[in-house]
Amino acid sequence: NVAKAINELTHNQIVDFMNTGSINILGYDLNTEHLVIKKEFNGDNKKYEAGISDDGRLLVAIDTTCDEEVLEELKARAIASAIQKLRKSGGLVMTDRIEIFYDELNSSSSAASSLIAKAVAKHANATIKRVKTLPLPLELKSKHAIVIAKETINDNDISKSPFSLVLTQPIVAVNSNLVKQLIESSSVSSSTIPIDITVDSAVSYIQTMDYDKVIGLDSIDLVIDEIKFTVVKNVHYFSSTLDLLLKGNDDAIKQKYPYLPNVDSLVG
């Protein structure tokens, strides 16, 4: 009978009917007033999410698989959102200058190669637009930095382990390796004070000076432990830790933090 023949139509016959709008079955000419083609999804429901129109004629299937790039973007957005909430709870506004640091607690990854580091670096421009700077590993925070707000966050969308966010006042960042080389070339051989102590004293002195005054200077003449030397802006000291990492010509830093973006690729 006709009903049985309709149920036994092949895929090609159905496609032809959809294209022409008519079909002959057992001598009967049938059209779209007689037959309605309704679609259903028979694919992988774990991978695809399908939707069918009310009349059953239109089916849309979306691949819901999250690849690594999408996951990193989601992490970067979630981190930015957490920072904004912490900024607000700390009584800060968007125009307040801050530095942001994170620490993945109980994580087996190094700070430089963690999933957070990769996500933030991959989407550096978008993150900077949202929070006005780039979050950095906590190990880069200066011991002289003043903490404004701190929070431990449990969010599996960002990290499988808890992580902490720390907001600090901006502080001058110093490349202690280059300062050490500078002091070594300027010191007299009779000095009895260990070079590392002199370097630490120089770094502490620079970082405890008035911030706005220091970043407004192109160079600073110092006398530490009777050693005279001059440090230069954007060579020995920088306006922030991020500036030091991006603009400082230090191969050791670049090797340790390979996911940092190139300064030329960042927004102004």
C-alpha positions, 0 to 999 in steps of 0.5 A, spaced: 500 500 500 501 507 499 503 508 506 508 502 506 511 505 500 512 511 503 516 508 509 520 504 504 522 511 500 530 511 499 534 517 502 535 519 494 528 519 493 526 523 499 532 528 497 529 528 490 522 530 493 525 535 497 528 538 491 522 537 486 516 538 491 513 532 488 513 524 487 509 518 484 508 512 489 504 506 486 501 511 481 499 516 485 502 523 484 504 526 491 506 533 493 508 537 499 500 538 501 500 530 501 507 529 504 511 533 510 518 531 511 521 531 518 528 531 520 531 528 526 538 528 528 541 521 529 549 523 530 553 524 536 549 527 542 555 528 546 559 532 541 553 535 537 547 539 540 541 539 535 535 543 534 529 542 530 524 547 527 517 546 529 515 544 522 520 539 522 523 541 516 529 545 519 535 541 523 541 545 526 547 541 529 552 545 533 559 542 534 559 543 542 567 540 542 571 545 546 578 545 543 584 548 546 584 555 544 576 556 546 578 553 553 584 558 553 579 564 551 574 562 556 580 561 562 582 568 560 575 571 560 574 568 567 580 570 570 579 577 568 572 577 571 575 575 578 580 580 577 574 585 576 570 583 582 576 583 587 578 590 584 571 592 586 571 589 593 578 592 594 574 599 593 578 600 587 576 603 580 578 602 573 583 608 573 587 606 579 593 603 577 595 596 580 599 590 578 596 583 578 599 577 580 596 570 581 599 563 584 596 556 582 596 553 589 597 545 589 599 545 582 604 541 579 606 546 573 611 551 574 608 558 574 611 560 567 608 554 564 601 553 568 595 553 564 593 560 567 599 563 564 598 560 557 591 562 557 593 569 559 599 570 555 595 567 549 589 573 550 594 578 552 590 584 548 583 582 550 586 581 558 589 588 558 583 591 555 579 588 560 583 589 566 588 595 564 594 590 565 597 583 565 596 578 570 603 575 572 606 569 576 606 571 584 613 569 584 615 576 580 611 580 585 616 585 589 617 584 596 616 591 597 610 591 593 604 593 597 598 589 597 591 592 596 587 586 595 587 578 595 583 572 594 583 565 594 579 562 588 576 555 587 573 555 579 574 549 575 573 553 569 580 557 570 584 552 574 583 545 577 587 547 583 585 553 587 589 559 586 590 566 589 589 573 586 593 579 589 592 586 587 598 591 589 600 598 588 604 599 582 612 599 584 618 600 580 621 594 577 628 593 577 633 588 573 637 586 579 641 582 574 643 588 570 644 592 576 649 587 579 653 587 573 653 595 573 655 595 580 661 590 579 664 594 573 663 600 578 666 597 585 673 597 587 676 591 589 677 593 596 670 593 598 668 588 603 661 588 602 658 582 598 656 584 592 649 581 593 648 585 599 649 591 595 645 589 589 639 588 594 640 595 598 640 598 591 634 595 589 630 596 595 632 604 595 630 604 588 623 601 590 622 605 596 623 612 592 617 616 590 614 612 585 611 617 580 618 621 581 622 615 579 618 613 573 619 620 571 626 620 571 631 617 565 636 615 570 638 615 577 645 617 580 646 612 586 651 611 591 650 604 595 656 602 600 660 607 597 660 605 590 657 610 585 653 608 579 647 610 575 641 606 573 637 608 567 630 607 565 628 601 561 634 598 562 635 597 569 629 599 572 622 600 569 615 602 571 612 596 572 614 588 573 610 587 566 614 593 563 621 589 565 618 582 562 616 585 556 621 591 554 627 588 558 633 585 554 634 579 559 634 572 555 634 569 562 627 572 563 624 570 556 627 563 557 623 562 564 617 565 561 616 563 554 609 564 554 609 572 555 607 576 548 611 580 544 611 587 546 610 590 539 604 585 539 600 588 545 595 594 545 598 601 546 
